[in-house]
């Protein structure tokens, strides 16, 4: 008996901008304008399935359902924080896991999205990097995070999107470009931020986009020696190259690049470090977002969160030098809202987890610092 041929996988449609959607549907639709009908139904009316596209003939809806997918990631875990933050663990079609965080604030709602299932950059302070490289998400999987949360979280029409979850967005720019074009149908790009660890070719590519989201850069130290300890990517694109890329990045009037700066007690949080930051970025229109360290058992034991007084001294020093600076309020600590933590808990065996790098002081070699 001859084995039956496997059923062809259905092509994802959710992440396709209109020209790519039209090309994908060309052999199925009877008239070219049908592509626009499908696109508008998906991204302007929020249709969840082909049956909801009632302006299409029934026979065509059935054909589309057989050949194409509108599937969303599967929600496998949801944890609500006492401060209103909600963390979601999502499973993709191939079994990979990603995280998305819903962060409500007084006057806005922010979704922290993943761009990869894992991360290869191995930043010493990042739980996602602890678990190693994964794969890049498709544009449909990126869009799917937003659509799923719209379905389960009662989101307002206008939200802010930040690609500060799992993965390095600059290593997945083609998918993000498609996803942002689709998401831009209902959301202004000024409400979308892409955060990078300092991948200079990606920053330059983003600079060439006709329409650009906001740019944020994880800096975390004012010199190459300390930054390389925290972020091995600095060996490939050291601070001089990174600052040059930021200086040539095109910005509309009144827009600035956000500099994310992780504060680690006794490592990078002195007034002298604040002065060095201002000097380093003197040619770049920036605003600083200070992030007191969020501890996790898998991270090196020498990393400590500075006390509020020390954080305030650092903030005030930057402000005294003319910088615009905010301090990120800790959110979702009780639900492991830092990127990678929920997946870490899902993967970790029962019992205490070993710290990465043990209690090595900042000057010694440890995993993720080479």
Buried (B, 14 or more C-beta within 10 A) or exposed (E): EEEEEEEEEBEBBBBBBBEBBBEBBEEBBEEEEBBEBBBBBBBEEEBEEBEBBEEBEEEBBEBBBEBBBBBBBBBEBBBEBEBEBBBBBBBBBEEBBBBBBBBBEEEEBBBBBBBBBBBBBBBBBBBBBBBEBBBBBBBBBBBBBBBBBBEBBEBEEEBBBBBBBBBBBBBBBEBBBBBBBBBBEBBEBEBBBBBBBBBBEBBBBBBEBEEBBBBBBBBBBBBBEBBBBBBBBBEEBBBEBBBBBBEEBEBEEEEBBBBBBBBBBEBBBBBEBBBBBBEBBEEBBBBBBBBBBBEBBBBBBBBBBBEEEBBEBBBEBBEEBEBEBEBBEBBBBEBBBBBBBBBBBEEBEEEEBEBBBEEBEBEEEBBBBE
